[in-house]
Amino acid sequence: RQFDFRTKVVYVAVMVRRMLQAVMDPSKVDDKDYYGNKRLELAGQLLALLFEDLFKRLNADLRKQVDIALSKANRATQFDIVKCIRQDTLSHGLEHAISSGNWTVKRFRMERKGVTQVLSRLSFISSLGMMTRITSQFEKTRKVSGPRALQPSQWGMLCPSDTPEGEACGLVKNLALMTHVTTDDEEVPLAKLAYTLGVEQLGMVMGTEIHSAGTALVFLNGHILGLHRRPAWFATALRRLRRAGRIGCFVSVYVEPGRCHIAADGGRVCRPLIIADGGVPRVNDQHIQELKDGHRTFDDFLREGLIEYLDVNEENNSLIALHESRATAATTHVEIEPFTILGVVAGLIPYPHHNQSPRNTYQCAMGKQAMGNIAYNQLNRMDTLLYLLVYPQRPLVQTKTIELINFHKLGAGQNATVAVMSYSGYDIEDAIVMNKASLDRGFGRCIVLRKYSAMVRKYANRTSDRIVAA
């Protein structure tokens, strides 16, 4: 098997065929901004790359030290390899990369800045928003519209409103409310299962059969597994196994003309949807009542095959209804809740569908700056800078997202009575004239807590410094 190049030859031939098809038909060209073709790098993958690079550096240093020690002619003491190991190579390398944010991996010639950032704790919502942030590797200075544009494939996966203004617009995005980013699943069990379900190895078929009508090449994470004569049946069988819990719930199966793809790699964005049989959702009122009563959890819905996770590519093989009332006989899935297309920060906006689109984007930037409570332990925290509102209030108009993230328990802001009227020349456009009496009574009053550090020394005459409250 080591010198069997037939699979590689077929792969090259498939690539050449795809290129020729793209030349003849421009619609066959892949879109590199399509989100099904993208993978997100998670913290674990980035740390693994860094650790691998540092471990190789440790081994290289160790080898150098051993060569020096063993090359000495007058060596009398017993050689101890433990003394040659530098104990700070791994820890210093990891600490420096995480503290500075500069990721340097020599094997891939990778030099990135700003990989790690200090979590913003100026408000509760800014912390949540920062934890769902996605940063693109595209250069921010380049004025190209493609990577910045709102792609239809981002529906339900990324928030359409929460992106910064200026040069990072469209390049820094945020995950939607129910988005999940996958991690790697094992390939070997999936490959064995595929062969059991009728995938023929390429060594068993003739070249003319590979692209014959009705057949499909089966790919697993981009590698060719073999050929299947009934790709639609094969995809349906794998989906049934996934819903029954026999394979990972994040394994994706989707069929294209002449190709069937199985994706089990990490970094894909996916979201949960209710499965519908003939347009009838599997989740009924009884299930919802059991969920409200606490007898059933989200994982139970997943395990019993009532809902499933779909990634961007598999959504193309599905017909998803926005509401149960809009489902037809051909509908395969129903949305859990339409407002989950928005992210955490955009979900705070009441009636966002009544606003002009840029207004929602502006609010996403400003909502993170609102002062209020940041956590239940805010008075015990040792942050460098802390902004707290003295009289925070719950918003009068609440959204479902506010309840989901418990923002109503840690409010930021106050409910103001606003009169829209022509009062003087000072309140034109965005300016407002404020009532001095309300300010005197504590409207908008805030506290700024700043951390100061001092050394507490002990002296030779057995005295020591004391911190005394002023």
Buried (B, 14 or more C-beta within 10 A) or exposed (E): EEEEEEBEEBBEEBEEEBEEEEEEEEEEEEEEBBBBEBBBBBEEBBBEBBBEBBEEBBEEBBEEBBEEBEEEEEEEEEEEEEEBBEEEBBEEBBEEBBEEBBBBBEEEEBEBEEBBEEEBBBBBBBBBBBEBBBBBEBEBEEEEEEBBEBBEBBBBBBBBBBBBEEEBEBBBBBBBBBBBBBBBBEBEEBBEBBBEBBBBEBEEBEEEEBBEEEBBBBBBBEEBBBBBBBBEEBBEBBBEBBBEEEBBBBBBBBBBEBBBBBBBBBBBBBBBBBBBEEBEBBBEEEBEEBBEEEEBEEEBBBBBBBBBBBBBBBBEBBBBBEEBEEBEEEBBBBBBEEBBBBBBBBBBBEEBEEBEEEEBBEBBBEBBEBBBBBEEEBEEEEBEEBBBBEEBEBBEEEBEBBEBBEBEEBBBBBEEEEEEEEEEEEBEEEEEEEEEEEEEEEBBBEEEBEEEEEEEEEEEEEEEEEEEEE
